[in-house]
C-alpha cells in the first residue's frame, strides 16, 4: 500500500499520505478528549 517503486510516484502521493496521517492523529486526539471529558470527569 505504501511501497512505491520510484520516487516520482512516492512524491506524487505524499500530500495525500501526509493528510491521512495528520487526519488520523487529529481523530485520535478528539476521541481522547471526548473520553477524558465524559469518563474522567470528577464532580
CNS distance restraints for C-alpha pairs under 8 A (distance, minus, plus):
assign (resid   4 and name CA) (resid   9 and name CA) 6.54 0.50 0.50
assign (resid   4 and name CA) (resid  10 and name CA) 5.75 0.50 0.50
assign (resid   5 and name CA) (resid   9 and name CA) 7.69 0.50 0.50
assign (resid   6 and name CA) (resid  10 and name CA) 6.60 0.50 0.50
assign (resid   7 and name CA) (resid  11 and name CA) 5.96 0.50 0.50
assign (resid   8 and name CA) (resid  12 and name CA) 6.17 0.50 0.50
assign (resid   9 and name CA) (resid  13 and name CA) 6.27 0.50 0.50
assign (resid  10 and name CA) (resid  14 and name CA) 6.15 0.50 0.50
assign (resid  11 and name CA) (resid  15 and name CA) 7.93 0.50 0.50
assign (resid  13 and name CA) (resid  17 and name CA) 6.36 0.50 0.50
assign (resid  14 and name CA) (resid  18 and name CA) 5.95 0.50 0.50
assign (resid  15 and name CA) (resid  19 and name CA) 6.13 0.50 0.50
assign (resid  16 and name CA) (resid  20 and name CA) 6.08 0.50 0.50
assign (resid  17 and name CA) (resid  21 and name CA) 6.13 0.50 0.50
assign (resid  18 and name CA) (resid  22 and name CA) 6.29 0.50 0.50
assign (resid  19 and name CA) (resid  23 and name CA) 5.72 0.50 0.50
assign (resid  20 and name CA) (resid  24 and name CA) 6.07 0.50 0.50
assign (resid  21 and name CA) (resid  25 and name CA) 6.31 0.50 0.50
assign (resid  22 and name CA) (resid  26 and name CA) 6.10 0.50 0.50
assign (resid  23 and name CA) (resid  27 and name CA) 6.15 0.50 0.50
assign (resid  24 and name CA) (resid  28 and name CA) 6.24 0.50 0.50
assign (resid  25 and name CA) (resid  29 and name CA) 6.18 0.50 0.50
assign (resid  26 and name CA) (resid  30 and name CA) 6.14 0.50 0.50
assign (resid  27 and name CA) (resid  31 and name CA) 6.24 0.50 0.50
assign (resid  28 and name CA) (resid  32 and name CA) 6.14 0.50 0.50
assign (resid  29 and name CA) (resid  33 and name CA) 6.17 0.50 0.50
assign (resid  30 and name CA) (resid  34 and name CA) 6.08 0.50 0.50
assign (resid  31 and name CA) (resid  35 and name CA) 6.19 0.50 0.50
assign (resid  32 and name CA) (resid  36 and name CA) 6.03 0.50 0.50
assign (resid  33 and name CA) (resid  37 and name CA) 6.00 0.50 0.50
assign (resid  34 and name CA) (resid  38 and name CA) 6.14 0.50 0.50
assign (resid  35 and name CA) (resid  39 and name CA) 5.40 0.50 0.50
assign (resid  35 and name CA) (resid  40 and name CA) 7.09 0.50 0.50
assign (resid  36 and name CA) (resid  40 and name CA) 5.00 0.50 0.50
assign (resid  36 and name CA) (resid  41 and name CA) 6.90 0.50 0.50
assign (resid  37 and name CA) (resid  41 and name CA) 5.79 0.50 0.50
